[in-house]
């Protein structure tokens, strides 16, 4: 995105520089044509001629003129053929250092008035000026459209950059939450693993006990049966002992009764 914006910026700068050069060169060409048209009007249509503004004299020059002196000479106009237009020369110097053009060819003497030829030349100058105006207008429209497109591109890039930054923040937050959840799950897994290991130990001990019980089941059954028989025998013995004691008790009672009766007699 930044690379696209940088390329668009460089292209926009180049287009704007080209636009400024085009406008400057066309404006200079238009000024030259209008200057030439004004000069032609001075010769062929004096009524349409526009004289240059009068030179403003300084206070010292006005005093000298009022005292009968002569005004200082007007400095010669520079630029293209004495017109004072220097834009072409500035553009040429800005673009590249080139050799100065050769001097203009010599003329064929003073002009003579030819109304038909002058009208054609003036019309041709007007057409050229109109073409320059049209080209400058189209260039101005294209420049505005290009600037609007560039501004829209920069605005869209800014919005996309903001959306991407927001998305990055959201993803980083989600990643942090996921990392926290992962750590919690790891801790829970560790605790569960401990519980599982404890349960496995208990299960192992139960299995060992069950195996021992299964292995000794026969012997324990026999021992239990022997114990049951022994208890039965013991119970029988105890039952017999009780009967003997009862008999002994009855004999003793009868003996005591006999003794008592004999004493009474």
C-alpha positions as CSV (number, residue, x, y, z in Angstrom):
1,X,0.0,0.0,0.0
2,X,2.8,2.4,0.9
3,X,4.6,1.5,-2.3
4,X,1.5,2.2,-4.4
5,X,1.0,5.6,-2.7
6,X,4.6,6.5,-3.2
7,X,4.5,5.6,-6.9
8,X,1.2,7.6,-7.3
9,X,2.9,10.5,-5.6
10,X,5.9,10.4,-7.9
11,X,3.6,10.2,-10.9
12,X,1.5,13.0,-9.7
13,X,4.6,15.2,-9.2
14,X,5.8,14.4,-12.7
15,X,2.3,15.1,-14.2
16,X,2.1,18.4,-12.3
17,X,5.5,19.5,-13.4
18,X,4.6,18.7,-17.0
19,X,1.3,20.6,-16.6
20,X,3.2,23.7,-15.2
21,X,5.7,23.5,-18.1
22,X,2.8,23.2,-20.6
23,X,0.9,26.1,-19.1
24,X,4.0,28.3,-18.9
25,X,5.0,27.5,-22.5
26,X,1.5,28.0,-23.9
27,X,1.1,31.2,-21.9
28,X,4.4,32.5,-23.3
29,X,3.4,31.5,-26.8
30,X,0.1,33.2,-26.3
31,X,1.8,36.3,-25.1
32,X,4.1,36.3,-28.1
33,X,1.2,35.9,-30.5
34,X,-0.8,38.7,-28.8
35,X,2.3,40.9,-28.9
36,X,2.8,40.2,-32.6
37,X,-0.9,40.8,-33.2
38,X,-0.7,44.1,-31.3
39,X,2.3,45.1,-33.4
40,X,0.5,44.2,-36.6
41,X,-2.5,46.3,-35.4
42,X,-0.1,49.2,-34.9
43,X,0.9,49.1,-38.5
44,X,-2.4,47.9,-40.2
45,X,-5.2,48.8,-37.7
46,X,-3.9,51.7,-35.5
47,X,-7.3,52.0,-33.8
48,X,-6.9,48.5,-32.3
49,X,-3.4,49.1,-31.2
50,X,-2.8,49.1,-27.5
51,X,0.2,51.3,-26.5
52,X,2.4,50.1,-23.7
53,X,1.9,51.9,-20.4
54,X,3.7,55.1,-19.9
55,X,6.9,54.9,-18.0
56,X,6.8,56.3,-14.5
57,X,9.5,58.8,-14.0
58,X,11.3,59.1,-10.7
59,X,11.1,62.4,-8.7
60,X,14.6,63.4,-9.9
61,X,13.7,62.7,-13.5
62,X,10.5,64.7,-13.3
63,X,12.4,67.7,-11.9
64,X,15.0,67.4,-14.7
65,X,12.2,67.3,-17.3
66,X,10.4,70.2,-15.8
67,X,13.5,72.3,-15.9
68,X,13.8,71.7,-19.6
69,X,15.9,68.5,-19.6
70,X,15.4,65.3,-21.5
71,X,13.9,62.2,-19.8
72,X,16.3,59.3,-19.4
73,X,16.3,56.7,-22.2
74,X,13.9,53.8,-21.8
75,X,15.8,50.6,-21.2
76,X,15.5,48.1,-24.0
77,X,13.1,45.3,-23.4
78,X,14.7,41.9,-23.0
79,X,13.3,38.5,-23.6
80,X,12.2,37.1,-27.0
81,X,12.9,39.6,-29.8
82,X,12.6,42.6,-27.4
83,X,9.2,41.7,-26.3
84,X,10.1,41.3,-22.6
85,X,8.8,37.7,-22.6
86,X,11.3,35.4,-21.0
87,X,9.3,32.3,-20.1
88,X,10.6,30.3,-23.0
89,X,14.1,31.0,-22.0
90,X,13.4,30.1,-18.4
91,X,11.7,26.8,-19.4
92,X,14.5,25.9,-21.7
93,X,17.1,26.6,-19.0
94,X,15.0,24.6,-16.5
95,X,14.7,21.6,-18.7
96,X,18.2,21.3,-20.1
97,X,21.2,23.4,-20.9
98,X,21.1,24.1,-24.6
99,X,23.1,26.3,-26.9
100,X,21.6,29.7,-27.6
101,X,19.6,29.8,-30.8
102,X,21.1,31.6,-33.8
103,X,20.1,35.3,-34.5
104,X,16.9,35.8,-36.5
105,X,17.4,36.3,-40.3
106,X,17.5,39.8,-41.8
107,X,14.2,41.3,-42.9
108,X,13.4,42.6,-46.4
109,X,13.0,46.2,-45.5
110,X,10.0,48.1,-44.0
111,X,6.5,46.8,-44.1
112,X,4.0,48.0,-46.6
113,X,0.3,48.0,-45.8
114,X,-1.6,45.1,-47.3
115,X,-5.0,44.9,-45.7
116,X,-6.0,41.5,-47.1
117,X,-2.7,39.8,-46.1
118,X,-2.8,41.4,-42.7
119,X,-6.4,40.2,-42.1
120,X,-5.4,36.7,-42.9
121,X,-2.4,36.8,-40.6
122,X,-4.5,38.3,-37.8
123,X,-7.1,35.6,-38.2
124,X,-4.4,32.9,-38.2
125,X,-3.0,34.4,-34.9
126,X,-6.5,34.3,-33.4
127,X,-6.8,30.7,-34.4
128,X,-3.5,29.9,-32.8
129,X,-4.5,31.8,-29.6
130,X,-7.8,29.9,-29.5
131,X,-6.0,26.6,-30.0
132,X,-3.6,27.5,-27.1
133,X,-6.6,28.5,-24.9
134,X,-8.3,25.2,-25.7
135,X,-5.2,23.2,-25.0
136,X,-4.6,25.1,-21.7
137,X,-8.3,24.6,-20.7
138,X,-8.1,20.8,-21.4
139,X,-4.8,20.6,-19.6
140,X,-6.3,22.5,-16.6
141,X,-9.3,20.1,-16.6
142,X,-7.0,17.0,-16.8
143,X,-4.9,18.4,-14.0
144,X,-7.9,18.9,-11.8
145,X,-9.2,15.4,-12.5
146,X,-5.7,13.9,-11.9
147,X,-5.4,15.8,-8.6
148,X,-8.9,14.6,-7.5
149,X,-8.0,11.0,-8.4
150,X,-4.8,11.3,-6.5
151,X,-6.5,12.8,-3.5
152,X,-9.1,10.0,-3.6
153,X,-6.3,7.4,-3.8
154,X,-4.6,8.9,-0.8
155,X,-7.9,9.1,1.1
156,X,-8.7,5.5,0.3
157,X,-5.2,4.4,1.2
158,X,-5.5,6.2,4.5
159,X,-8.9,4.5,5.2
160,X,-7.4,1.2,4.3
161,X,-4.4,1.8,6.4
162,X,-6.7,2.7,9.4
163,X,-8.8,-0.4,8.7
164,X,-5.7,-2.6,8.5
165,X,-4.3,-1.1,11.8
166,X,-7.7,-1.8,13.5
167,X,-7.7,-5.3,12.1
168,X,-4.1,-5.8,13.4
169,X,-5.1,-4.6,16.8
170,X,-8.1,-7.0,16.8
171,X,-6.0,-9.9,15.7
172,X,-3.3,-9.1,18.3
173,X,-6.1,-9.0,21.0
174,X,-7.5,-12.2,19.7
175,X,-4.1,-13.8,19.7
176,X,-3.4,-12.6,23.3
177,X,-6.8,-14.0,24.4
178,X,-6.0,-17.3,22.6
179,X,-2.6,-17.4,24.3
180,X,-4.2,-16.9,27.7
181,X,-6.8,-19.6,27.0
182,X,-4.0,-21.9,25.8
183,X,-2.1,-21.3,29.1
184,X,-5.3,-22.0,31.1
185,X,-5.9,-25.2,29.1
186,X,-2.3,-26.3,29.7
187,X,-2.7,-25.7,33.4
188,X,-6.0,-27.6,33.4
189,X,-4.4,-30.4,31.4
190,X,-1.6,-30.6,34.0
191,X,-4.1,-30.9,36.8
192,X,-6.2,-33.4,34.9
193,X,-3.1,-35.4,34.2
194,X,-2.3,-35.5,37.9
195,X,-5.8,-36.6,38.7
196,X,-5.6,-39.2,36.0
197,X,-2.3,-40.6,37.3
198,X,-3.8,-40.8,40.8
199,X,-6.9,-42.6,39.4
200,X,-4.6,-45.0,37.5
201,X,-2.6,-45.7,40.7
202,X,-5.9,-46.5,42.5
203,X,-7.1,-48.6,39.6
204,X,-3.7,-50.5,39.6
205,X,-3.9,-51.2,43.4
206,X,-7.5,-52.4,42.9
207,X,-6.4,-54.7,40.1
208,X,-3.6,-56.0,42.2
209,X,-6.0,-56.7,45.1
210,X,-8.6,-58.3,42.8
211,X,-5.9,-60.5,41.2
212,X,-4.8,-61.6,44.7
213,X,-8.4,-62.3,45.6
214,X,-8.9,-64.3,42.4
215,X,-5.7,-66.2,42.9
216,X,-6.5,-67.1,46.5
217,X,-10.2,-67.6,46.1
218,X,-10.0,-71.4,46.2
219,X,-7.9,-71.5,49.3
220,X,-10.0,-68.9,51.0
221,X,-13.1,-70.8,50.1
222,X,-11.7,-74.0,51.6
223,X,-10.6,-72.1,54.7
224,X,-14.0,-70.6,55.0
225,X,-15.6,-74.0,54.7
226,X,-13.3,-75.4,57.3
227,X,-14.1,-72.5,59.6
228,X,-17.8,-73.1,59.0
229,X,-17.4,-76.8,59.9
230,X,-15.3,-75.9,63.0
231,X,-18.0,-73.5,64.1
232,X,-20.6,-76.1,63.7
233,X,-18.6,-78.6,65.7
234,X,-18.0,-76.1,68.3
235,X,-21.6,-75.2,68.5
236,X,-22.5,-78.9,68.8
237,X,-19.9,-79.3,71.6
238,X,-21.2,-76.2,73.4
239,X,-24.8,-77.5,73.0
240,X,-23.8,-80.9,74.6
241,X,-22.0,-79.1,77.5
242,X,-25.0,-77.1,78.3
243,X,-27.2,-80.2,78.4
244,X,-24.8,-81.9,80.8
245,X,-24.7,-78.9,83.0
246,X,-28.5,-78.8,83.2
247,X,-28.6,-82.4,84.2
248,X,-26.0,-81.8,86.9
249,X,-28.0,-78.9,88.2
250,X,-31.2,-80.9,88.4
251,X,-29.5,-83.7,90.4
252,X,-28.1,-81.2,92.9
253,X,-31.5,-79.6,93.4
254,X,-33.1,-82.9,94.2
255,X,-30.4,-83.8,96.6
256,X,-30.8,-80.5,98.5
257,X,-34.5,-81.0,98.7
258,X,-34.1,-84.5,100.2
259,X,-31.7,-83.3,102.8
260,X,-34.1,-80.5,103.8
261,X,-37.0,-82.9,104.2
262,X,-35.1,-85.3,106.3
263,X,-34.1,-82.6,108.6
264,X,-37.6,-81.6,109.2
265,X,-38.6,-85.1,110.1
